[in-house]
Amino acid sequence: YIRSTQFDYIGFDDTLMIADHYDYLKDPANIPGAFLHDACKFDNEPGSVCIIYRPLCTVSVMIDAYFGDRTPRFYHYSNIFYHLLACISLFYFLVQFGMKDITAKALTLLFAIHPVMTMAVAWIPGRTDVLFGLFAILTITHFMKYIAAKSTKSFLLHLLFFTLALFSKESGVILIPICFLYLLLIRKEIKISPKKITALNLLSLAAGYGVILFIWYQLRAIALNDVPPANTTFSELVNNAVNNTPLFLQYIGKIILPFNLSGIAPIEGTNYLFSIIALVLIAAALYLSKEKRWEYILFGFFWFVSILALTLLTPAPELGGLEQRMYFPLIGILIVFAETDLVKKMNFKNNNSYWMVLLFAVLLVTAIYTVSNFKDRFFFW
């Protein structure tokens, strides 16, 4: 990704986010305004309104503008830095999740270099998903620690990172059901733990979520005051889900067979062959694995599907599926594959895991090639 620090703007939201409003962004006095305007509007300027509320991404760009300049170089360095933090946090999470050290390292490396990550890291506005991924990982990690030890520190850190994830991207609301599904599926042994979870623990979490969601909702309502309410009916939600199903198949295909990536892909351009092959490979890997744990597999699939579900329920985007949206959901697929015998029996000392080295090499070369899509307007469009 270091090559991206030499890249220009591609003319897809990045010029609007930075170059067109650099003078406003570089003034630290405007930071509070990031929480009072939508992501497409700066100060009280007319005409630039959207339904996206992601103030932490705007604040991070303001920090870059203060220390950097109008050119995209500094912003690309920051994207790489946040991605590095997310990778470190992911390794810490996987270890807390109970994976062996070698497995956690391998899956973290796969996450770090997977080609579908390139849009999130090499495209400056993709920072939204990187920041959300970083804080979401830390949210779930400290939820696990709180459930295990019931410490006040873990409780407060869990709520802090949940707040940061929510203000990074609206998808943060899905972290609550993910955490409680972990409680139901993965931490069943807490029933015999010397530190059982109590009704007071659950009420404390619920109260914390309630306060955070209330504050977030009120600030979001102020920021989106100029946006007419959607008033979407249930039938329209169902229709959106049906129309957007190809996007879900796109994402599955691109994760398992990450070739010919383009950043954005129209629904009508969905490669169903790749999607079918990907689904068959996932099913075969699980079927042939004797040591799989269905609770973990279900948890991983829910992690993947729940985050993308919000995208499926919105009207079909004109530009199709944006690949940076797979940044956090990819971890769910990694959790699923961690239950296959291929991953569980991985041991480089016995020379039976060189297939993983080959896989890393292919992904790395593909990622290096894919990063070039974001070099400038000509390469991207």
Legacy VTK file of the C-alpha trace (Angstrom):
# vtk DataFile Version 3.0
C-alpha trace
ASCII
DATASET POLYDATA
POINTS 381 float
0.000 0.000 0.000
2.959 2.355 0.345
2.708 2.985 -3.401
-0.618 4.720 -2.810
1.173 7.621 -1.087
2.277 8.697 -4.561
-1.233 8.545 -6.023
-3.385 11.494 -7.089
-7.068 12.109 -6.424
-9.343 9.836 -8.466
-12.317 12.226 -8.578
-14.652 9.945 -6.635
-15.640 11.779 -3.416
-11.999 12.403 -2.467
-11.841 15.835 -4.145
-15.136 16.797 -2.467
-13.895 15.530 0.882
-10.479 17.208 0.815
-9.341 19.404 -2.057
-12.581 21.391 -2.424
-12.791 22.144 1.311
-9.167 22.190 2.423
-9.330 25.686 3.936
-12.277 24.653 6.092
-10.755 21.310 7.078
-7.402 22.639 8.229
-8.962 24.890 10.895
-9.237 22.933 14.202
-12.030 25.261 15.305
-14.312 23.522 12.797
-13.954 20.051 14.365
-17.202 20.317 16.415
-19.015 21.055 13.162
-18.187 17.562 11.917
-20.744 16.217 14.408
-23.434 18.679 13.277
-23.301 18.197 9.489
-23.615 15.193 7.221
-20.563 13.785 5.483
-21.260 15.705 2.260
-21.786 19.127 3.811
-19.292 21.546 5.313
-20.212 24.487 7.509
-23.554 25.923 6.303
-22.916 25.789 2.570
-26.022 25.117 0.470
-26.591 22.335 -2.011
-24.310 19.587 -0.688
-26.535 17.220 1.248
-26.540 13.437 1.646
-27.878 10.933 4.176
-24.489 9.839 5.493
-23.456 10.680 9.064
-19.829 9.699 9.712
-18.237 12.502 11.739
-15.122 10.627 12.905
-13.972 10.141 9.332
-14.349 13.887 8.779
-12.433 14.619 11.995
-9.599 12.316 10.909
-9.385 14.152 7.587
-9.307 17.457 9.480
-6.315 16.225 11.474
-4.563 15.294 8.228
-5.363 18.686 6.713
-3.926 20.455 9.758
-0.598 18.593 9.603
-0.499 18.047 5.842
-1.546 20.058 2.809
-3.982 19.957 -0.105
-2.169 17.084 -1.856
-3.369 13.529 -1.082
0.000 12.165 0.115
-0.490 12.684 3.862
-4.043 11.295 3.747
-2.810 8.092 2.109
-0.190 7.649 4.836
-2.951 7.960 7.430
-5.069 5.321 5.678
-2.151 2.896 5.805
-1.554 3.717 9.473
-5.184 3.038 10.411
-5.102 -0.218 8.435
-1.987 -1.260 10.357
-3.743 -0.527 13.656
-6.731 -2.568 12.505
-4.470 -5.520 11.656
-2.781 -5.385 15.066
-6.183 -5.182 16.747
-7.431 -8.126 14.685
-4.544 -10.318 15.832
-5.281 -9.377 19.438
-8.970 -10.191 18.898
-8.277 -13.591 17.298
-6.035 -14.574 20.209
-8.720 -13.477 22.686
-11.201 -15.465 20.596
-9.232 -18.601 21.412
-7.253 -19.217 18.227
-3.741 -20.601 18.271
-0.952 -18.087 17.807
0.021 -19.433 14.371
-3.598 -19.386 13.199
-4.137 -15.826 14.428
-0.967 -14.662 12.686
-1.876 -16.365 9.397
-5.426 -14.979 9.328
-4.223 -11.507 10.265
-1.682 -11.573 7.437
-4.385 -12.747 5.042
-6.582 -9.848 6.164
-3.713 -7.370 5.796
-2.892 -8.242 2.178
-6.220 -9.461 0.813
-6.929 -7.655 -2.488
-10.496 -6.670 -1.501
-8.914 -4.415 1.131
-7.293 -2.187 -1.502
-10.239 0.145 -2.011
-10.589 0.751 1.728
-6.876 1.531 2.110
-5.824 3.060 -1.233
-8.956 5.213 -1.684
-8.971 8.036 0.858
-12.766 8.012 1.561
-12.434 4.258 2.141
-11.053 5.320 5.520
-14.633 5.229 6.805
-14.625 1.437 6.650
-11.074 1.168 8.002
-11.927 3.294 11.030
-15.173 1.424 11.557
-13.347 -1.892 11.251
-10.691 -0.817 13.749
-13.149 0.374 16.395
-15.573 -2.504 15.765
-12.819 -5.072 16.350
-11.869 -3.353 19.595
-15.536 -3.125 20.613
-16.033 -6.884 20.342
-12.627 -7.644 21.886
-13.395 -5.689 25.033
-16.904 -7.151 25.162
-15.270 -10.592 25.336
-12.917 -9.397 28.047
-15.784 -7.888 30.027
-17.806 -11.089 29.799
-14.780 -13.108 30.952
-13.591 -10.910 33.824
-16.439 -8.439 34.541
-13.861 -5.664 34.968
-14.936 -2.024 34.966
-12.025 -1.159 32.665
-13.184 -3.595 29.965
-16.774 -2.375 30.361
-15.783 1.252 29.815
-13.432 0.438 26.927
-16.155 -1.621 25.273
-18.594 1.294 25.402
-15.898 3.765 24.315
-14.989 1.780 21.200
-18.668 1.126 20.467
-19.194 4.892 20.489
-16.235 5.452 18.155
-17.458 2.705 15.790
-20.973 4.171 15.727
-19.705 7.671 14.939
-17.473 6.191 12.235
-20.307 4.454 10.403
-23.989 3.804 10.998
-23.347 0.052 10.775
-22.102 0.265 14.350
-25.620 -0.553 15.546
-25.083 -4.135 14.327
-22.263 -4.618 16.845
-24.796 -5.062 19.640
-26.409 -8.221 18.187
-22.954 -9.528 17.191
-21.754 -9.179 20.784
-24.807 -10.902 22.208
-24.657 -13.699 19.645
-21.113 -14.277 20.894
-22.581 -14.480 24.370
-25.172 -17.062 23.298
-23.059 -19.212 20.979
-19.411 -18.921 21.958
-19.462 -18.208 25.694
-21.963 -20.879 26.701
-19.502 -22.109 29.313
-20.086 -18.962 31.389
-22.936 -20.871 33.015
-20.345 -22.740 35.075
-17.856 -19.895 35.282
-16.975 -18.587 38.756
-17.821 -15.150 37.397
-21.219 -15.672 35.821
-22.843 -12.872 33.890
-25.691 -11.421 35.916
-28.816 -9.450 35.150
-27.013 -6.389 36.507
-24.212 -6.878 33.957
-26.750 -7.050 31.130
-28.669 -4.043 32.430
-25.445 -2.043 32.668
-24.637 -2.857 29.053
-28.182 -2.029 27.941
-28.081 1.298 29.789
-24.714 2.145 28.242
-25.935 1.304 24.745
-29.105 3.295 25.326
-27.290 6.480 26.355
-24.813 6.236 23.474
-27.509 5.524 20.875
-29.647 8.395 22.172
-26.798 10.910 21.894
-25.802 9.569 18.464
-29.395 9.697 17.205
-29.922 13.269 18.397
-26.701 14.526 16.793
-27.468 12.626 13.612
-30.957 14.138 13.506
-29.439 17.625 13.728
-26.909 16.828 11.001
-29.525 15.369 8.642
-32.150 17.989 9.367
-32.223 19.092 5.703
-32.715 15.552 4.393
-36.345 14.482 3.830
-37.320 11.299 5.748
-37.170 8.123 3.684
-40.520 6.665 4.873
-39.558 3.295 3.413
-42.266 0.619 3.609
-41.690 -3.036 4.488
-42.477 -4.100 0.929
-39.874 -1.649 -0.370
-37.285 -3.113 2.024
-38.049 -6.603 0.749
-37.845 -5.378 -2.842
-34.478 -3.725 -2.128
-33.144 -6.941 -0.591
-34.204 -8.945 -3.645
-32.742 -6.430 -6.095
-29.466 -6.226 -4.154
-28.936 -9.976 -3.777
-26.416 -9.952 -6.671
-24.283 -7.566 -4.593
-24.103 -10.148 -1.818
-23.048 -12.773 -4.371
-20.469 -10.317 -5.728
-18.913 -9.906 -2.305
-18.723 -13.666 -1.700
-17.099 -14.224 -5.077
-14.571 -11.427 -4.630
-13.483 -12.618 -1.200
-12.803 -16.191 -2.307
-11.637 -15.367 -5.857
-10.296 -11.785 -5.621
-9.439 -11.268 -9.261
-10.406 -8.564 -11.745
-11.325 -6.181 -8.911
-12.370 -2.669 -9.886
-13.440 -0.877 -6.716
-17.012 -0.550 -7.920
-19.033 -3.073 -9.891
-22.562 -2.593 -11.329
-25.103 -5.204 -10.339
-25.600 -6.212 -13.952
-21.884 -7.021 -14.143
-21.995 -9.628 -11.369
-19.847 -12.661 -12.184
-22.161 -15.451 -11.052
-19.639 -18.129 -12.009
-17.149 -16.777 -9.441
-19.945 -16.576 -6.871
-21.023 -20.184 -7.441
-17.439 -21.444 -7.311
-16.866 -19.507 -4.080
-19.979 -20.955 -2.425
-19.026 -24.480 -3.514
-15.497 -24.073 -2.130
-16.814 -22.822 1.220
-19.330 -25.667 1.450
-16.729 -28.290 0.482
-14.159 -26.999 2.981
-16.704 -27.183 5.789
-18.155 -30.539 4.747
-14.733 -32.193 4.616
-13.667 -30.809 7.999
-14.101 -33.202 10.911
-13.230 -30.809 13.740
-15.581 -27.970 12.875
-17.688 -26.269 15.519
-21.050 -25.149 14.137
-21.479 -22.438 16.773
-18.347 -20.688 15.525
-19.353 -21.157 11.893
-22.785 -19.656 12.539
-21.210 -16.771 14.432
-18.804 -16.063 11.538
-21.559 -16.120 8.923
-23.753 -13.838 11.042
-20.803 -11.435 11.388
-20.425 -11.370 7.596
-24.100 -11.170 6.641
-25.339 -8.774 9.331
-23.007 -5.931 8.357
-23.818 -6.259 4.651
-27.555 -6.602 5.372
-27.878 -2.847 5.912
-26.496 -2.333 2.410
-28.916 -4.873 0.943
-31.915 -3.083 2.458
-31.125 0.253 0.790
-32.072 1.077 -2.815
-29.712 -0.438 -5.371
-26.739 1.943 -5.824
-26.182 3.263 -9.320
-22.483 2.407 -9.216
-23.000 -1.072 -7.790
-21.102 -2.667 -4.928
-18.236 -0.757 -3.350
-15.461 -3.151 -2.390
-14.374 -1.256 0.711
-17.616 -2.396 2.363
-16.061 -5.860 2.753
-13.390 -4.571 5.145
-15.079 -5.610 8.398
-17.338 -8.432 7.047
-14.225 -10.256 5.760
-13.339 -11.101 9.358
-16.526 -13.143 9.614
-15.396 -15.299 6.686
-11.985 -15.706 8.343
-13.722 -16.978 11.486
-15.612 -19.515 9.367
-12.456 -20.748 7.636
-10.692 -21.026 10.989
-13.067 -23.943 11.629
-11.843 -25.923 8.597
-9.261 -28.674 8.953
-7.036 -26.886 6.431
-6.554 -24.028 8.862
-6.771 -25.968 12.130
-4.058 -28.411 11.060
-1.791 -25.708 9.668
1.769 -26.369 10.840
4.745 -24.973 8.964
7.145 -27.172 10.942
5.747 -30.300 9.265
5.956 -28.827 5.773
2.228 -29.429 5.251
1.191 -25.806 5.060
3.162 -24.452 2.139
-0.132 -24.074 0.315
-0.700 -21.135 2.658
2.607 -19.559 1.605
1.565 -19.909 -2.037
-1.818 -18.386 -1.222
-0.169 -15.413 0.494
2.127 -14.891 -2.512
-0.805 -14.903 -4.960
-2.841 -12.523 -2.808
0.111 -10.179 -2.344
0.852 -9.965 -6.067
-2.845 -9.470 -6.828
-3.138 -6.730 -4.201
-0.087 -4.891 -5.539
-1.601 -5.004 -9.006
-5.061 -3.943 -7.793
-3.740 -0.915 -5.898
-2.875 0.632 -9.262
-6.609 1.051 -9.934
-6.523 4.024 -7.562
-3.494 5.764 -9.039
-5.478 8.616 -10.616
-8.698 9.418 -12.457
-7.569 7.712 -15.648
-6.737 4.379 -14.004
-9.854 4.354 -11.799
-12.540 5.362 -14.275
LINES 1 382
381 0 1 2 3 4 5 6 7 8 9 10 11 12 13 14 15 16 17 18 19 20 21 22 23 24 25 26 27 28 29 30 31 32 33 34 35 36 37 38 39 40 41 42 43 44 45 46 47 48 49 50 51 52 53 54 55 56 57 58 59 60 61 62 63 64 65 66 67 68 69 70 71 72 73 74 75 76 77 78 79 80 81 82 83 84 85 86 87 88 89 90 91 92 93 94 95 96 97 98 99 100 101 102 103 104 105 106 107 108 109 110 111 112 113 114 115 116 117 118 119 120 121 122 123 124 125 126 127 128 129 130 131 132 133 134 135 136 137 138 139 140 141 142 143 144 145 146 147 148 149 150 151 152 153 154 155 156 157 158 159 160 161 162 163 164 165 166 167 168 169 170 171 172 173 174 175 176 177 178 179 180 181 182 183 184 185 186 187 188 189 190 191 192 193 194 195 196 197 198 199 200 201 202 203 204 205 206 207 208 209 210 211 212 213 214 215 216 217 218 219 220 221 222 223 224 225 226 227 228 229 230 231 232 233 234 235 236 237 238 239 240 241 242 243 244 245 246 247 248 249 250 251 252 253 254 255 256 257 258 259 260 261 262 263 264 265 266 267 268 269 270 271 272 273 274 275 276 277 278 279 280 281 282 283 284 285 286 287 288 289 290 291 292 293 294 295 296 297 298 299 300 301 302 303 304 305 306 307 308 309 310 311 312 313 314 315 316 317 318 319 320 321 322 323 324 325 326 327 328 329 330 331 332 333 334 335 336 337 338 339 340 341 342 343 344 345 346 347 348 349 350 351 352 353 354 355 356 357 358 359 360 361 362 363 364 365 366 367 368 369 370 371 372 373 374 375 376 377 378 379 380
